[in-house]
Amino acid sequence: MASTFPIGAGRQYEIVHDSIHHYERSATRSRNEVRLQPLPRKGVQLETFRLEVTPAAEMDAQIDHFGNPTWLVSVEAPHSALRVTARSQVSITPGERASTAAVPWDPDQLLRSPAVEFQLPSPRVPELKGIKALAGEMNLAEGDWDSLLRANRDLRLRFEYLPGSTVVSSTLQEILERRVGVCQDFAHVLIALARYLGWPARYVSGYVVPEAESEGNSHAWVEIGSADGSWLGLDPTHKSETSEWHLAVAVGRDYSDVSPMRGVFVSESAGAPPEVSVRIAAVDPFELRKQLHATRQILQNQQ
């Protein structure tokens, strides 16, 4: 079963995010939240989004507390596997990268702002003594944008990027003690530092669009809340600020708010870890028009 959501000049890309979940014994039912629909942002336009689910499922689209499109997927018949494939087509128009700096917050002003939610501790980013020690080790100053830029640039000097060294459930305390991790872990560390220094900071999940076709993974970075109402992106994994090529699909306080797929199933045994693949490729404009036409035909046939 599939649900198609057509949405809207630039360079076109297709992102295919495929997730397969196997069960040792058939699940009698399963219900999941899926957050894989790219967010339209400056320089980024979502052309089409299509969510394919096997076996047949009931689907409903909603907007969550943080403004993320969230698909509710329910399979009410016995099934031994669940496959969810998100197909997105986006247009990216690069712009001039002006040098910007976040405006520091007055503490009283922050307390009256909705952004305060992102300055408080969250499930995956609690207050820890280790963060205070790390901020001192890096000579970071409260409310100082240059300190955050330095932390974003230098975090990789203190933490080793090592795929497979952590799991989704690894805690912030474990990351601080072991000094290894991947993009999710580095994002949590930078969020914790930013909050300790008085800044609202949120977790962003998505992809970095490559120059050529890529078999890749999801990515994670951080956005810092500025007192002028803007959010500025920092990518500690790549030691850079973000651009239009950082394609966001969800934002939240930490990973627990933006998990690409989260839910429950009923079975007599546990499920295996999901098989996940991501492919990102440029789309020829003529080919894009053909695919948009095919999408319209599918919609007409569903009516």
N, C-alpha and C positions, 0 to 999 in steps of 0.2 A: 504494500500500500504506500502511496506517496501523497504528499501535500505540497503544492507549489504556491509560492508567494511572490508574484512579480512586483518589483518596487520602482523603479524609475523609468564632454569630450576629454577624453583622456586615454590612457593605455589600459586595455582590458585584460583581466586575469581571471582564471578559473581556479577555485580552491575546492578540492574534494577531500573531505575528512570522513574516513571510514572506520567504524568501530564494531567489532564482532564480539559478542558475549556468549560463551558456551557454559552449559550447566551439566554437571555429572549425571544428574537425574532430571528429567523434564520438570520445568517450572509450570505450575498450574496457572499462574498469572504473574505479570510484572507491570510495574508502573515507574516511569522515569521522568525526570526533568532534563531537557536538552537545551544547552546554551551554546549554539554554534552559528548563529546568524550574525554576520558582520554588522557593526554599527556604522551608520553613515556619519562621517566627520569631515572636517575641512580638508578638501583635496581628495576625498574618497566618496564615491557614490555606489550604492548597492543597486545593481541592475536586476538580478534575479536571485532568489533563494529557493531551493527545493530540498525537502527532507524526505528521504526514502526509508521505509521501515519494513522489515521482513521478520516474522509473519505479519499478516494484516493487523493494523492497530487503530485504535481511536486516538485522534490527535486534536489538540486545541492550542492556539497561540495566545499567550498572555504577556504582559510587561511586569517584571518583578519590581521589588522595592527600590532597586538601584537603576531602573530604567532599561534593563536588559530584556530583549525579546527572549521569551522562554516557552519552549514547546513541551506540552504535557503529552506523554506517549503511554498509552495503556494497552496491554495485550491481555485479553481475558480468556484465552484458550491455551491448553497445554502446548509448550514449545521447548525444544532442547537447545535452541540458540536464538539470539536476538541480534539482528544486524541493523545498524542505524548509519545511514550515509547522508551527509550534508553536502550539497553541491551549491556553491556560491559563485556568482560572477560579479566582479566589481570593476569600476573605472577609477583609475588613479591619475590625478593631475598634479604633478609636482609643482610646488610654489617656491618662492624665495624664502630662504631660511634666515629670518631676521634673528639677531641675538636678543633674547628676552631673559628677564630675571623675575622670579616670583617676588611679590610684595609681602614683607613680613606682617604677621598678624599682631594686633593689639589683643592681649588675653581676654579682655572683656568683650571685645567685638567678636572673637572666635566663639565664646560661650553662647552668643546670641545667634550664631550662624548654623545652618544645617550641616556645614562642613565639619563641625565639631565631632560628628559621628566618626569621621575618619582620623581624628586625632586621639581618640580614646583606645584603650586596649581592645583587642578582638580575639576570637577563638584561637587563631593560629599565630597571633602576634601579641603575646602577653607582655607585661612589664617584667624585665629581667635585669638583674645586676650586671650581667655580662654585656648588655647593650650600653649601659653607662660606662663600663670599663673600655669598651671598644671606641666609644665616642672620645674618651680621653686619650686613648692610644693614637687616634687619628687627628687629635687636636681640632675637633669640630666645635664650632661656636653656636649657641642658641640663636635662632632667628636669622642666621647668616646664609644667604643663597650660595655664596662661593664655597662655603663649607659643604653644602649638599652636593655641589658639582664635583668637589674634590673626593667626597665619599663615593659618589657614583663612578668616578674614574679610577680610584685606588682600591676599591673593595677586592678586585681580582688579585691585587698584590698580597692580600692577607688570606684569601680563600681560594682554594684550588677548584677549577672547573673540572669535574670528573663524572661523566655520565655513568649511571648505575651505582653511584656511591650512596645515594639516598633513595627513599621511596616517597610516595605521596603523603604518607602519614608521618614522615620524619618531623620531629619538633624543632622549633627555633633553638631551644636549649642544646639539642644534639648538634645542630649546624654550628653553633658558636663554639662548642667544645671540640669538634672534629675539624673545623675549618675547611670543609669540602662541601660540594653541592652542585646544583644545576640552576637553571634560570629561576625556577620557582623559589628555591632556597635563597638565592641572592636578592630576589624581590622582597621576600619577607624580612631579610636583614636590613635592607635599605629603608623599608617602611618603618621598622622599629627604630632605626636611627633618626629618621625624619620626625617621627612622633615625639621621641625623647627631646628633640631640639625645638619642639613647639609648632611643627608643621602638620596640617592634615595631609595624609598620604593614603592613596588607594592602590589596590592591586589590579592590574589589567592583564587579561588573557587574550591571546590572539595568535597572529603569525607575523613573521617578517618576510615580505615579498622579495624573492631573489631576482637577480638579473636574468637568470636562465631558469628553465624548468627544474624543479627540485622535488625530490622525495624527502620530506622533512618531518618536523614535529611541530607541535604547538609551542608557543613562546610565551613568556611572561615578563612584564616590566612594571614600572611604578609611575604614578602621576602625583605631583605635588600640588596641593591646593594653595592658590595665591589669594591674598586679601582683596584683590580686585575682581575675584570671581572666576578667574581662569584656572585651568589645570595644565601643568607643564610636565611633559613626559621625560623620564630618565630610564635608561636601559643599562643596569649595572653589568649584565652579562657581556655586552658589547662595548662597555665603557663610553657610552655616547648618549646624547640627547636623542629623542625620537623624532620621526618625520612621517610623511604620508605613507611611507613604505612599511610602517608598523600598523598592521591591520587589526584593530581591536574587535573582539566579539563579546566581551563582558567586562564589567568593572564591579568591584566590591571592596569590602574592608580587607579581605585576604582571600586565599584560595578557596576557603570553605564556602564563600558566596558565589564563586564563578566556575565551579567544577563543570567541565563540558557536558558530563552526563552523570546524573546522580539519581538513585532510586532504590526500590526494593523488589524482591521477587519471592514467590512462595514455592519452596521445593524441599525435598527430604535431604538434600545435600548442598554443600557450598558450590559456588560458581568458580570458574577459573579466571585468572586475570584477563582483561580484555585484550584483543588484538587490535591495535590502532595503527592506522597509516594516514599520512597526509601528503597530498600531491598539489603543487602549485605550478601553474603554467600560463604563459601569455596566450591570449586568444586572438586570432586574426579577426579584424573587424567584419569581414564577410562571413566568417564562420559564426561569429557572435550573432549576426542578424539571423542566420539560419536557425541557431539554437533558440533565439527569442521567438521566432515563428513557431517552432516545434512546441515550445512551452505554451503559447496561446492555443494551439490545437489541442493540447492535453487538457487545458482548462475548459475549452468548449465541450470536449467529449465527456468531462466529468459533470457538466451541468445537465 
